[in-house]
Amino acid sequence: MNEFIPKIGLEIHLELSTKTKLFCSCLNDPEETEANKNICPVCTGQPGVLPVLNKQAVIYAYSLAKALKMKINEKSVFARKHYFYPDLPKNYQISQYEIPLAQNGEVDVMRENFRKKIRIRRLHIEEDTGSNIHYGNYSLINFNRSGVPLLEIVTEPDFNSSEEVEAFAEDFVLLIRYLGISEASAEKGQIRFEANISLGKGKELGTKVEIKNIAKVQSLKNAVTIEIERHKELLEKGEKIIQETRGYDEIKNITFSQRTKEEEQDYRYFPEPDLPPLVIDNEIKEKAIEIETPWDKRLRFEKEYQLDFRTNYLLTREKFIAHFFEESFSELREMIKDFEMTKKLVLNYLINDLIGLIEKLKINFNEKLVHPHEFAHLLFNFHQGKISSKIVKEALEMALKGEKNIEEIVKEKEKISDVEILNEIINKVVENNQKAVEDYLKGHQKSFEFLVGQIMKETKGRADPTLIRELLKDKLSV
Ligand SMILES: [Zn+2]
């Protein structure tokens, strides 16, 4: 075993979707286009102001820490992190250092070809900075983002490939959307990834390189892949890796050196004197958002429904779809009692038709369009032979387009198998087509087909042709 093994850790910065900023009542509005609109003396660092902690941000942070199965510190401490940059008006950022909100979590990431436990080292709350906009040889500063609540989540260097990094990052974004604590939109800069990468033999860590400020999961994967290859090449040639911070150029798909790190920057952290320690009280615990994480859901779905990974992944990609699957499954199973048949029907029409249609029509799927109860009944009608597969698909499409609800469609399209009703229709057609009847009785088979056609037309295709033939023959043989 003389191969170099990549060891990768992630640092994630996530902006929270609270109504207001972390320490003042300015709006936290990432959509605001007017520069420096949502600002006040607190978030622009004027002398003599005092920060007041936004409890909603703490509730969101606590909810995420819980979902990541972390140990929560009942009492954590805010600290000042000192550095100078134009977008940081106080010359320090309020963050957490020695005692963060939470530590030591763990999640199970799975994909088709691997399963991996990833340990989460820490999660802390801090304030975001303003943003610099550079024009040629001058810069402008917009403080709208200054003081927006930000979470920093740091993992242990447990990833050994860019595929593992990608899987975790993708699932992390999904978790944030399940929780609803942020849109985690890469475009709006609400999530930023940093990866530190080193290659070493066996358990040893090599020289660490950081790649900073990556917004998209795909870019993160690309950057990590490139860095692993670059390290391998250098190490195999016997060259040294320089400890440095690198950037990633999305367009050229390359990483490039930003600055080498001779020593750790000294931020002169000290406890924030203007804020008391953060105590997790009952209100925070009660208002916390509790969800089943995508990781737990996949493990449970695998066991309960015996799903293959691909199916499992598709169903858990959105919280509502997962919920829809379970609701309709349980209702249909109640009716037809057969586990395998229920599974076959629900998965077939949910994955191939419903999800396909949602993607094709680009709609925001919700219960008002198709309720799991309606979906289960639609499939039940199909299972009972009352409607065809074609009708199931048509009904779903019409319902998703908001044209008609499923119950109406089924009623309209239900097959007519009631002999009395059919005989009534047959009588009417026979009466109105005496010429065809006479021709048939003279031995013209074509006239019989013509009559069958007329009856099918009357029933709008909702009757079984074999049954119609039988009934018509009976009628005409008299
Ligand atoms: Zn403010």
Residues whose N, C-alpha, C, O or C-beta is under 5 A from the ligand:
A	BS01	ZN	C24 S25 C26 N38 I39 C40 V42 C43
